[in-house]
Amino acid sequence: MTGFFEALGSLFTDFLFIPLDFLRRLELENWWLANTMTWIFIIICCGAFVYWMKQLQIFKENNDDDQDTTAHSFLS
């Protein structure tokens, strides 16, 4: 059983963390390049948030949103 956990530890430290080690070394040289993926995810999240807000505005303009607190039976 010890061999299984050692193999699992070796899998993570020797293979699966190689991209993270690369980013760790890259951060010492160029912070902007090392955080490119972070910026991409931030842009995607901001775009999704703007889309969500536009959809909420569309439903509000069409009076499709039910803001009554008794919309669910357990709230009445």
MOVENUR-V384168 format. One record per backbone hydrogen bond with DSSP energy under -0.5 kcal/mol. NH is the residue of the N-H (numbers start at 1). CO is the residue of the C=O. E is the energy in kcal/mol with one decimal. If there is no record, write none. Layout:
nh={NH/NH}
co={CO/CO}
e={E/E}
This chain:
nh={5/6/7/8/9/10/11/12/13/14/15/16/17/18/21/22/23/24/25/26/27/28/28/29/29/30/34/35/36/39/40/41/42/43/44/45/46/47/48/49/50/51/52/53/54/55/56/57/58/59/60/61/62/63/64/65/67/71/75/76/76}
co={1/2/3/4/5/6/7/8/9/10/11/11/12/15/17/18/19/20/21/22/23/24/25/25/26/26/30/31/33/35/36/37/38/39/40/41/42/43/44/45/46/47/48/49/50/51/52/53/54/55/56/57/58/60/59/59/65/68/72/72/73}
e={-1.5/-2.2/-2.3/-2.3/-2.4/-2.4/-2.4/-1.9/-2.7/-2.6/-1.4/-2.2/-1.7/-1.2/-2.4/-2.2/-2.1/-2.1/-2.2/-2.4/-1.9/-0.7/-0.5/-0.6/-1.0/-3.1/-1.7/-1.4/-1.2/-2.1/-2.2/-2.3/-2.2/-2.3/-2.3/-2.4/-2.4/-2.4/-2.3/-2.2/-2.3/-2.3/-2.4/-2.5/-2.2/-2.2/-2.3/-2.1/-2.1/-2.2/-2.1/-2.4/-1.7/-0.9/-2.4/-0.8/-0.8/-1.5/-1.5/-0.6/-0.7}
